[in-house]
Amino acid sequence: MDRYGRATGPAPRRDTTRSVIVRDGSLARKVKELEGDRCQICDTALRYLNRPYSQAAHIRGLGRPHHGPDELRNLLCLCANCHVLFDGLEIYVDPDGLVRDTRGGREPRPLRRDPGHPLDEAHIAYHRSLCNLNARKPAVG
Ligand SMILES: [Zn+2]
């Protein structure tokens, strides 16, 4: 610490052992390539360090309790913002393929899909069911 109480030097480190899910990096690259590194929800094309940047998002989460499969049909290509909103159950894809706000606060817009990118409606329905559980009910009175 310096005389103002600020940390100096690198952050401290500790060793850990963790069990992590092994994701197939080639699938993530494939969905990004199919969708041209462009967000399927908001159409944003981010760049990071002079390269296209997008994220591969699992529709049905891989971890507990969802146990979704690591397969192309369970992946979307999203920007960082939409990935957070999707994982946070703030947005979902309705049965007509429209992306909606869990609280109904924004205009629905179609999920863009490359014809070569298959999606499994069962995974989309699973995610939607979580959003319905998470939906905030309007205050009564
Ligand atoms: Zn987006």
Backbone and ligand atoms as CSV (ligand in chain L), in Angstrom:
chain,resi,resn,atom,element,x,y,z
A,1,MET,N,N,0.843,-1.194,0.000
A,1,MET,CA,C,0.000,0.000,0.000
A,1,MET,C,C,0.882,1.249,0.000
A,2,ASP,N,N,0.436,2.245,-0.742
A,2,ASP,CA,C,1.153,3.508,-0.665
A,2,ASP,C,C,0.558,4.360,0.464
A,3,ARG,N,N,1.046,5.564,0.630
A,3,ARG,CA,C,0.603,6.369,1.776
A,3,ARG,C,C,-0.855,6.806,1.673
A,4,TYR,N,N,-1.495,6.599,0.480
A,4,TYR,CA,C,-2.920,6.913,0.331
A,4,TYR,C,C,-3.795,5.672,0.489
A,5,GLY,N,N,-3.189,4.528,0.825
A,5,GLY,CA,C,-3.951,3.297,1.000
A,5,GLY,C,C,-4.232,2.585,-0.308
A,6,ARG,N,N,-3.608,3.034,-1.414
A,6,ARG,CA,C,-3.831,2.378,-2.701
A,6,ARG,C,C,-2.897,1.188,-2.840
A,7,ALA,N,N,-3.378,0.155,-3.509
A,7,ALA,CA,C,-2.530,-1.015,-3.764
A,7,ALA,C,C,-1.420,-0.640,-4.727
A,8,THR,N,N,-0.260,-1.212,-4.519
A,8,THR,CA,C,0.842,-1.006,-5.459
A,8,THR,C,C,1.291,-2.372,-5.952
A,9,GLY,N,N,1.782,-2.433,-7.157
A,9,GLY,CA,C,2.259,-3.692,-7.713
A,9,GLY,C,C,1.110,-4.571,-8.183
A,10,PRO,N,N,1.435,-5.770,-8.670
A,10,PRO,CA,C,0.408,-6.666,-9.208
A,10,PRO,C,C,-0.520,-7.184,-8.109
A,11,ALA,N,N,-1.753,-7.574,-8.537
A,11,ALA,CA,C,-2.721,-8.151,-7.597
A,11,ALA,C,C,-2.174,-9.463,-7.044
A,12,PRO,N,N,-2.510,-9.789,-5.788
A,12,PRO,CA,C,-2.020,-11.053,-5.224
A,12,PRO,C,C,-2.589,-12.254,-5.959
A,13,ARG,N,N,-1.906,-13.399,-5.870
A,13,ARG,CA,C,-2.334,-14.623,-6.554
A,13,ARG,C,C,-2.428,-15.755,-5.539
A,14,ARG,N,N,-3.268,-16.769,-5.874
A,14,ARG,CA,C,-3.284,-17.998,-5.096
A,14,ARG,C,C,-3.511,-19.155,-6.061
A,15,ASP,N,N,-3.026,-20.333,-5.708
A,15,ASP,CA,C,-3.199,-21.516,-6.549
A,15,ASP,C,C,-4.528,-22.177,-6.214
A,16,THR,N,N,-5.227,-22.676,-7.246
A,16,THR,CA,C,-6.480,-23.389,-7.024
A,16,THR,C,C,-6.530,-24.603,-7.947
A,17,THR,N,N,-7.408,-25.526,-7.619
A,17,THR,CA,C,-7.734,-26.632,-8.512
A,17,THR,C,C,-9.237,-26.582,-8.733
A,18,ARG,N,N,-9.665,-26.585,-9.998
A,18,ARG,CA,C,-11.075,-26.490,-10.303
A,18,ARG,C,C,-11.465,-27.551,-11.310
A,19,SER,N,N,-12.732,-27.925,-11.290
A,19,SER,CA,C,-13.285,-28.802,-12.302
A,19,SER,C,C,-14.077,-27.927,-13.263
A,20,VAL,N,N,-13.702,-27.923,-14.535
A,20,VAL,CA,C,-14.390,-27.069,-15.504
A,20,VAL,C,C,-14.929,-27.919,-16.652
A,21,ILE,N,N,-16.020,-27.436,-17.244
A,21,ILE,CA,C,-16.588,-28.111,-18.405
A,21,ILE,C,C,-15.691,-27.856,-19.603
A,22,VAL,N,N,-15.410,-28.904,-20.347
A,22,VAL,CA,C,-14.568,-28.761,-21.541
A,22,VAL,C,C,-15.468,-28.406,-22.718
A,23,ARG,N,N,-15.276,-27.225,-23.253
A,23,ARG,CA,C,-16.077,-26.773,-24.390
A,23,ARG,C,C,-15.314,-27.020,-25.678
A,24,ASP,N,N,-16.079,-27.274,-26.718
A,24,ASP,CA,C,-15.472,-27.518,-28.021
A,24,ASP,C,C,-15.241,-26.173,-28.711
A,25,GLY,N,N,-13.998,-25.723,-28.723
A,25,GLY,CA,C,-13.673,-24.433,-29.316
A,25,GLY,C,C,-13.974,-24.361,-30.800
A,26,SER,N,N,-13.943,-25.494,-31.474
A,26,SER,CA,C,-14.217,-25.467,-32.910
A,26,SER,C,C,-15.685,-25.146,-33.173
A,27,LEU,N,N,-16.585,-25.553,-32.255
A,27,LEU,CA,C,-18.005,-25.208,-32.413
A,27,LEU,C,C,-18.221,-23.713,-32.236
A,28,ALA,N,N,-17.550,-23.133,-31.258
A,28,ALA,CA,C,-17.664,-21.695,-31.037
A,28,ALA,C,C,-17.168,-20.941,-32.277
A,29,ARG,N,N,-16.039,-21.386,-32.834
A,29,ARG,CA,C,-15.524,-20.731,-34.043
A,29,ARG,C,C,-16.504,-20.895,-35.202
A,30,LYS,N,N,-17.117,-22.079,-35.285
A,30,LYS,CA,C,-18.048,-22.370,-36.385
A,30,LYS,C,C,-19.265,-21.439,-36.340
A,31,VAL,N,N,-19.870,-21.260,-35.160
A,31,VAL,CA,C,-21.069,-20.422,-35.091
A,31,VAL,C,C,-20.714,-18.963,-35.377
A,32,LYS,N,N,-19.547,-18.529,-34.917
A,32,LYS,CA,C,-19.113,-17.154,-35.185
A,32,LYS,C,C,-18.862,-16.952,-36.677
A,33,GLU,N,N,-18.278,-17.963,-37.301
A,33,GLU,CA,C,-17.991,-17.883,-38.734
A,33,GLU,C,C,-19.292,-17.875,-39.538
A,34,LEU,N,N,-20.224,-18.778,-39.173
A,34,LEU,CA,C,-21.500,-18.839,-39.888
A,34,LEU,C,C,-22.242,-17.522,-39.813
A,35,GLU,N,N,-22.195,-16.884,-38.654
A,35,GLU,CA,C,-22.957,-15.643,-38.448
A,35,GLU,C,C,-22.102,-14.403,-38.707
A,36,GLY,N,N,-20.897,-14.596,-39.228
A,36,GLY,CA,C,-20.047,-13.482,-39.607
A,36,GLY,C,C,-19.636,-12.596,-38.435
A,37,ASP,N,N,-19.502,-13.186,-37.241
A,37,ASP,CA,C,-19.120,-12.423,-36.042
A,37,ASP,C,C,-20.079,-11.261,-35.786
A,38,ARG,N,N,-21.322,-11.410,-36.183
A,38,ARG,CA,C,-22.329,-10.364,-36.016
A,38,ARG,C,C,-23.408,-10.894,-35.068
A,39,CYS,N,N,-23.806,-10.075,-34.101
A,39,CYS,CA,C,-24.802,-10.491,-33.107
A,39,CYS,C,C,-26.126,-10.860,-33.786
A,40,GLN,N,N,-26.631,-12.038,-33.478
A,40,GLN,CA,C,-27.875,-12.498,-34.085
A,40,GLN,C,C,-29.090,-11.751,-33.546
A,41,ILE,N,N,-28.917,-11.049,-32.446
A,41,ILE,CA,C,-30.040,-10.330,-31.852
A,41,ILE,C,C,-30.054,-8.856,-32.266
A,42,CYS,N,N,-28.946,-8.155,-32.086
A,42,CYS,CA,C,-28.949,-6.702,-32.335
A,42,CYS,C,C,-28.118,-6.297,-33.545
A,43,ASP,N,N,-27.489,-7.264,-34.201
A,43,ASP,CA,C,-26.730,-7.024,-35.428
A,43,ASP,C,C,-25.404,-6.286,-35.213
A,44,THR,N,N,-25.003,-6.119,-33.960
A,44,THR,CA,C,-23.735,-5.448,-33.682
A,44,THR,C,C,-22.566,-6.307,-34.156
A,45,ALA,N,N,-21.584,-5.645,-34.775
A,45,ALA,CA,C,-20.323,-6.305,-35.157
A,45,ALA,C,C,-19.208,-5.597,-34.392
A,46,LEU,N,N,-18.799,-6.167,-33.270
A,46,LEU,CA,C,-17.751,-5.565,-32.444
A,46,LEU,C,C,-16.379,-5.889,-33.006
A,47,ARG,N,N,-15.413,-5.045,-32.654
A,47,ARG,CA,C,-14.013,-5.354,-32.930
A,47,ARG,C,C,-13.238,-5.213,-31.632
A,48,TYR,N,N,-12.202,-6.016,-31.497
A,48,TYR,CA,C,-11.358,-6.000,-30.298
A,48,TYR,C,C,-9.930,-6.270,-30.760
A,49,LEU,N,N,-9.021,-5.375,-30.432
A,49,LEU,CA,C,-7.627,-5.497,-30.852
A,49,LEU,C,C,-7.518,-5.775,-32.357
A,50,ASN,N,N,-8.282,-4.963,-33.084
A,50,ASN,CA,C,-8.212,-4.980,-34.548
A,50,ASN,C,C,-8.696,-6.286,-35.186
A,51,ARG,N,N,-9.566,-6.996,-34.452
A,51,ARG,CA,C,-10.151,-8.218,-35.008
A,51,ARG,C,C,-11.645,-8.219,-34.722
A,52,PRO,N,N,-12.435,-8.941,-35.544
A,52,PRO,CA,C,-13.849,-9.107,-35.218
A,52,PRO,C,C,-13.977,-9.817,-33.868
A,53,TYR,N,N,-14.979,-9.403,-33.079
A,53,TYR,CA,C,-15.183,-10.014,-31.764
A,53,TYR,C,C,-16.659,-10.331,-31.563
A,54,SER,N,N,-16.940,-11.590,-31.296
A,54,SER,CA,C,-18.301,-12.012,-30.955
A,54,SER,C,C,-18.173,-13.124,-29.932
A,55,GLN,N,N,-19.297,-13.511,-29.356
A,55,GLN,CA,C,-19.273,-14.570,-28.351
A,55,GLN,C,C,-20.224,-15.693,-28.750
A,56,ALA,N,N,-19.795,-16.911,-28.514
A,56,ALA,CA,C,-20.664,-18.068,-28.719
A,56,ALA,C,C,-21.427,-18.294,-27.422
A,57,ALA,N,N,-22.751,-18.234,-27.504
A,57,ALA,CA,C,-23.603,-18.331,-26.314
A,57,ALA,C,C,-24.412,-19.622,-26.355
A,58,HIS,N,N,-24.339,-20.400,-25.290
A,58,HIS,CA,C,-25.176,-21.596,-25.218
A,58,HIS,C,C,-26.604,-21.196,-24.867
A,59,ILE,N,N,-27.549,-21.723,-25.593
A,59,ILE,CA,C,-28.964,-21.423,-25.338
A,59,ILE,C,C,-29.379,-22.126,-24.048
A,60,ARG,N,N,-29.170,-23.403,-23.990
A,60,ARG,CA,C,-29.370,-24.168,-22.751
A,60,ARG,C,C,-27.997,-24.336,-22.118
A,61,GLY,N,N,-27.809,-23.764,-20.952
A,61,GLY,CA,C,-26.494,-23.720,-20.315
A,61,GLY,C,C,-25.864,-25.095,-20.165
A,62,LEU,N,N,-24.533,-25.128,-20.214
A,62,LEU,CA,C,-23.826,-26.410,-20.115
A,62,LEU,C,C,-23.789,-26.936,-18.680
A,63,GLY,N,N,-23.713,-26.027,-17.742
A,63,GLY,CA,C,-23.506,-26.440,-16.353
A,63,GLY,C,C,-24.796,-26.869,-15.660
A,64,ARG,N,N,-24.626,-27.227,-14.380
A,64,ARG,CA,C,-25.782,-27.550,-13.552
A,64,ARG,C,C,-26.637,-26.309,-13.369
A,65,PRO,N,N,-27.926,-26.379,-13.298
A,65,PRO,CA,C,-28.744,-27.597,-13.400
A,65,PRO,C,C,-29.226,-27.878,-14.819
A,66,HIS,N,N,-28.736,-27.130,-15.808
A,66,HIS,CA,C,-29.330,-27.186,-17.159
A,66,HIS,C,C,-28.819,-28.359,-17.994
A,67,HIS,N,N,-27.513,-28.650,-17.886
A,67,HIS,CA,C,-26.905,-29.780,-18.586
A,67,HIS,C,C,-27.185,-29.760,-20.080
A,68,GLY,N,N,-27.082,-28.570,-20.673
A,68,GLY,CA,C,-27.280,-28.464,-22.122
A,68,GLY,C,C,-26.107,-29.073,-22.880
A,69,PRO,N,N,-26.354,-29.493,-24.110
A,69,PRO,CA,C,-25.285,-30.091,-24.912
A,69,PRO,C,C,-24.403,-29.027,-25.559
A,70,ASP,N,N,-23.143,-29.351,-25.761
A,70,ASP,CA,C,-22.222,-28.479,-26.474
A,70,ASP,C,C,-22.299,-28.850,-27.949
A,71,GLU,N,N,-23.273,-28.268,-28.643
A,71,GLU,CA,C,-23.487,-28.570,-30.058
A,71,GLU,C,C,-23.950,-27.306,-30.774
A,72,LEU,N,N,-23.752,-27.276,-32.081
A,72,LEU,CA,C,-24.073,-26.094,-32.879
A,72,LEU,C,C,-25.533,-25.682,-32.712
A,73,ARG,N,N,-26.429,-26.659,-32.608
A,73,ARG,CA,C,-27.866,-26.375,-32.486
A,73,ARG,C,C,-28.224,-25.732,-31.161
A,74,ASN,N,N,-27.255,-25.679,-30.229
A,74,ASN,CA,C,-27.475,-25.058,-28.919
A,74,ASN,C,C,-26.639,-23.779,-28.772
A,75,LEU,N,N,-26.181,-23.222,-29.889
A,75,LEU,CA,C,-25.303,-22.051,-29.825
A,75,LEU,C,C,-25.861,-20.880,-30.623
A,76,LEU,N,N,-25.658,-19.696,-30.070
A,76,LEU,CA,C,-25.935,-18.451,-30.783
A,76,LEU,C,C,-24.642,-17.659,-30.866
A,77,CYS,N,N,-24.555,-16.793,-31.858
A,77,CYS,CA,C,-23.443,-15.849,-31.964
A,77,CYS,C,C,-23.976,-14.499,-31.496
A,78,LEU,N,N,-23.459,-14.013,-30.365
A,78,LEU,CA,C,-23.999,-12.784,-29.774
A,78,LEU,C,C,-22.894,-11.785,-29.477
A,79,CYS,N,N,-23.296,-10.507,-29.330
A,79,CYS,CA,C,-22.376,-9.502,-28.806
A,79,CYS,C,C,-22.352,-9.671,-27.277
A,80,ALA,N,N,-21.397,-9.022,-26.644
A,80,ALA,CA,C,-21.247,-9.189,-25.195
A,80,ALA,C,C,-22.502,-8.729,-24.442
A,81,ASN,N,N,-23.104,-7.625,-24.869
A,81,ASN,CA,C,-24.305,-7.129,-24.180
A,81,ASN,C,C,-25.462,-8.116,-24.280
A,82,CYS,N,N,-25.745,-8.563,-25.499
A,82,CYS,CA,C,-26.874,-9.482,-25.675
A,82,CYS,C,C,-26.605,-10.817,-24.982
A,83,HIS,N,N,-25.337,-11.238,-24.928
A,83,HIS,CA,C,-25.003,-12.484,-24.222
A,83,HIS,C,C,-25.364,-12.368,-22.736
A,84,VAL,N,N,-25.014,-11.241,-22.139
A,84,VAL,CA,C,-25.343,-11.028,-20.723
A,84,VAL,C,C,-26.858,-11.007,-20.515
A,85,LEU,N,N,-27.571,-10.294,-21.389
A,85,LEU,CA,C,-29.032,-10.211,-21.247
A,85,LEU,C,C,-29.686,-11.575,-21.444
A,86,PHE,N,N,-29.146,-12.357,-22.392
A,86,PHE,CA,C,-29.712,-13.679,-22.672
A,86,PHE,C,C,-29.451,-14.625,-21.499
A,87,ASP,N,N,-28.206,-14.681,-21.037
A,87,ASP,CA,C,-27.876,-15.546,-19.896
A,87,ASP,C,C,-28.579,-15.076,-18.622
A,88,GLY,N,N,-28.810,-13.784,-18.526
A,88,GLY,CA,C,-29.468,-13.228,-17.349
A,88,GLY,C,C,-30.985,-13.300,-17.416
A,89,LEU,N,N,-31.514,-13.963,-18.444
A,89,LEU,CA,C,-32.955,-14.197,-18.597
A,89,LEU,C,C,-33.742,-12.902,-18.756
A,90,GLU,N,N,-33.089,-11.883,-19.294
A,90,GLU,CA,C,-33.774,-10.610,-19.554
A,90,GLU,C,C,-34.416,-10.587,-20.933
A,91,ILE,N,N,-33.905,-11.440,-21.841
A,91,ILE,CA,C,-34.469,-11.544,-23.189
A,91,ILE,C,C,-34.590,-13.016,-23.555
A,92,TYR,N,N,-35.532,-13.313,-24.456
A,92,TYR,CA,C,-35.735,-14.690,-24.894
A,92,TYR,C,C,-36.245,-14.685,-26.332
A,93,VAL,N,N,-36.250,-15.858,-26.941
A,93,VAL,CA,C,-36.751,-16.009,-28.304
A,93,VAL,C,C,-38.127,-16.662,-28.219
A,94,ASP,N,N,-39.136,-15.995,-28.790
A,94,ASP,CA,C,-40.497,-16.546,-28.713
A,94,ASP,C,C,-40.686,-17.627,-29.787
A,95,PRO,N,N,-41.834,-18.331,-29.757
A,95,PRO,CA,C,-42.027,-19.441,-30.710
A,95,PRO,C,C,-42.000,-19.001,-32.174
A,96,ASP,N,N,-42.210,-17.702,-32.437
A,96,ASP,CA,C,-42.147,-17.195,-33.807
A,96,ASP,C,C,-40.752,-16.714,-34.198
A,97,GLY,N,N,-39.773,-16.921,-33.321
A,97,GLY,CA,C,-38.402,-16.516,-33.639
A,97,GLY,C,C,-38.139,-15.044,-33.372
A,98,LEU,N,N,-39.010,-14.396,-32.610
A,98,LEU,CA,C,-38.805,-12.986,-32.258
A,98,LEU,C,C,-38.140,-12.890,-30.896
A,99,VAL,N,N,-37.153,-12.012,-30.791
A,99,VAL,CA,C,-36.480,-11.784,-29.517
A,99,VAL,C,C,-37.302,-10.762,-28.736
A,100,ARG,N,N,-37.680,-11.165,-27.527
A,100,ARG,CA,C,-38.526,-10.303,-26.690
A,100,ARG,C,C,-37.863,-10.055,-25.349
A,101,ASP,N,N,-38.222,-8.952,-24.755
A,101,ASP,CA,C,-37.785,-8.583,-23.415
A,101,ASP,C,C,-38.656,-9.345,-22.417
A,102,THR,N,N,-38.044,-9.915,-21.391
A,102,THR,CA,C,-38.802,-10.673,-20.393
A,102,THR,C,C,-39.910,-9.822,-19.769
A,103,ARG,N,N,-39.654,-8.520,-19.648
A,103,ARG,CA,C,-40.655,-7.631,-19.055
A,103,ARG,C,C,-41.466,-6.879,-20.097
A,104,GLY,N,N,-41.262,-7.241,-21.353
A,104,GLY,CA,C,-42.061,-6.639,-22.412
A,104,GLY,C,C,-41.717,-5.198,-22.727
A,105,GLY,N,N,-40.550,-4.744,-22.337
A,105,GLY,CA,C,-40.217,-3.334,-22.464
A,105,GLY,C,C,-39.611,-2.902,-23.782
A,106,ARG,N,N,-39.368,-3.824,-24.694
A,106,ARG,CA,C,-38.775,-3.375,-25.951
A,106,ARG,C,C,-39.447,-4.042,-27.133
A,107,GLU,N,N,-39.262,-3.407,-28.275
A,107,GLU,CA,C,-39.887,-3.880,-29.500
A,107,GLU,C,C,-39.302,-5.242,-29.876
A,108,PRO,N,N,-40.162,-6.243,-30.119
A,108,PRO,CA,C,-39.630,-7.548,-30.539
A,108,PRO,C,C,-38.913,-7.419,-31.882
A,109,ARG,N,N,-37.826,-8.175,-32.040
A,109,ARG,CA,C,-37.138,-8.173,-33.331
A,109,ARG,C,C,-36.705,-9.591,-33.656
A,110,PRO,N,N,-36.691,-9.914,-34.947
A,110,PRO,CA,C,-36.389,-11.301,-35.310
A,110,PRO,C,C,-34.947,-11.694,-34.978
A,111,LEU,N,N,-34.788,-12.934,-34.534
A,111,LEU,CA,C,-33.456,-13.503,-34.353
A,111,LEU,C,C,-32.916,-13.793,-35.750
A,112,ARG,N,N,-31.808,-13.145,-36.112
A,112,ARG,CA,C,-31.218,-13.376,-37.428
A,112,ARG,C,C,-30.517,-14.726,-37.431
A,113,ARG,N,N,-30.695,-15.486,-38.475
A,113,ARG,CA,C,-30.081,-16.818,-38.551
A,113,ARG,C,C,-29.552,-17.072,-39.939
A,114,ASP,N,N,-28.326,-17.531,-40.001
A,114,ASP,CA,C,-27.784,-17.975,-41.269
A,114,ASP,C,C,-28.472,-19.290,-41.644
A,115,PRO,N,N,-28.817,-19.464,-42.932
A,115,PRO,CA,C,-29.491,-20.721,-43.340
A,115,PRO,C,C,-28.691,-21.976,-42.978
A,116,GLY,N,N,-27.376,-21.856,-42.852
A,116,GLY,CA,C,-26.558,-23.019,-42.519
A,116,GLY,C,C,-26.391,-23.249,-41.027
A,117,HIS,N,N,-27.110,-22.451,-40.234
A,117,HIS,CA,C,-26.990,-22.548,-38.774
A,117,HIS,C,C,-28.268,-23.144,-38.186
A,118,PRO,N,N,-28.272,-24.462,-37.937
A,118,PRO,CA,C,-29.470,-25.083,-37.366
A,118,PRO,C,C,-29.597,-24.753,-35.883
A,119,LEU,N,N,-30.831,-24.550,-35.447
A,119,LEU,CA,C,-31.087,-24.326,-34.012
A,119,LEU,C,C,-32.129,-25.334,-33.557
A,120,ASP,N,N,-31.999,-25.784,-32.326
A,120,ASP,CA,C,-32.948,-26.745,-31.767
A,120,ASP,C,C,-34.004,-25.988,-30.960
A,121,GLU,N,N,-35.234,-26.027,-31.461
A,121,GLU,CA,C,-36.323,-25.303,-30.796
A,121,GLU,C,C,-36.502,-25.767,-29.349
A,122,ALA,N,N,-36.145,-27.016,-29.055
A,122,ALA,CA,C,-36.288,-27.512,-27.674
A,122,ALA,C,C,-35.378,-26.726,-26.729
A,123,HIS,N,N,-34.181,-26.373,-27.178
A,123,HIS,CA,C,-33.283,-25.582,-26.335
A,123,HIS,C,C,-33.828,-24.164,-26.154
A,124,ILE,N,N,-34.361,-23.602,-27.237
A,124,ILE,CA,C,-34.935,-22.250,-27.171
A,124,ILE,C,C,-36.139,-22.255,-26.222
A,125,ALA,N,N,-36.964,-23.296,-26.298
A,125,ALA,CA,C,-38.135,-23.400,-25.422
A,125,ALA,C,C,-37.696,-23.566,-23.961
A,126,TYR,N,N,-36.629,-24.308,-23.745
A,126,TYR,CA,C,-36.110,-24.486,-22.381
A,126,TYR,C,C,-35.694,-23.137,-21.805
A,127,HIS,N,N,-34.915,-22.376,-22.585
A,127,HIS,CA,C,-34.474,-21.048,-22.130
A,127,HIS,C,C,-35.682,-20.146,-21.866
A,128,ARG,N,N,-36.671,-20.216,-22.764
A,128,ARG,CA,C,-37.884,-19.396,-22.611
A,128,ARG,C,C,-38.612,-19.743,-21.310
A,129,SER,N,N,-38.634,-21.023,-20.970
A,129,SER,CA,C,-39.331,-21.425,-19.736
A,129,SER,C,C,-38.632,-20.832,-18.514
A,130,LEU,N,N,-37.301,-20.721,-18.560
A,130,LEU,CA,C,-36.586,-20.088,-17.448
A,130,LEU,C,C,-36.950,-18.609,-17.360
A,131,CYS,N,N,-37.076,-17.972,-18.519
A,131,CYS,CA,C,-37.423,-16.547,-18.542
A,131,CYS,C,C,-38.816,-16.332,-17.970
A,132,ASN,N,N,-39.736,-17.232,-18.283
A,132,ASN,CA,C,-41.094,-17.098,-17.743
A,132,ASN,C,C,-41.072,-17.190,-16.227
A,133,LEU,N,N,-40.211,-18.073,-15.707
A,133,LEU,CA,C,-40.104,-18.195,-14.256
A,133,LEU,C,C,-39.513,-16.921,-13.651
A,134,ASN,N,N,-38.618,-16.290,-14.427
A,134,ASN,CA,C,-37.889,-15.119,-13.929
A,134,ASN,C,C,-38.676,-13.826,-14.116
A,135,ALA,N,N,-39.727,-13.875,-14.947
A,135,ALA,CA,C,-40.445,-12.644,-15.297
A,135,ALA,C,C,-40.953,-11.946,-14.048
A,136,ARG,N,N,-40.702,-10.673,-14.010
A,136,ARG,CA,C,-41.163,-9.882,-12.863
A,136,ARG,C,C,-42.632,-9.568,-13.049
A,137,LYS,N,N,-43.377,-9.889,-12.042
A,137,LYS,CA,C,-44.803,-9.594,-12.107
A,137,LYS,C,C,-45.015,-8.119,-11.767
A,138,PRO,N,N,-45.920,-7.469,-12.492
A,138,PRO,CA,C,-46.174,-6.066,-12.165
A,138,PRO,C,C,-46.705,-5.931,-10.740
A,139,ALA,N,N,-46.354,-4.855,-10.110
A,139,ALA,CA,C,-46.803,-4.632,-8.736
A,139,ALA,C,C,-48.326,-4.537,-8.707
A,140,VAL,N,N,-48.912,-5.119,-7.711
A,140,VAL,CA,C,-50.374,-5.090,-7.580
A,140,VAL,C,C,-50.773,-3.820,-6.842
A,141,GLY,N,N,-51.857,-3.196,-7.322
A,141,GLY,CA,C,-52.381,-2.003,-6.647
A,141,GLY,C,C,-51.662,-0.793,-7.156
L,1,ZN,ZN,ZN,-26.239,-7.931,-29.521
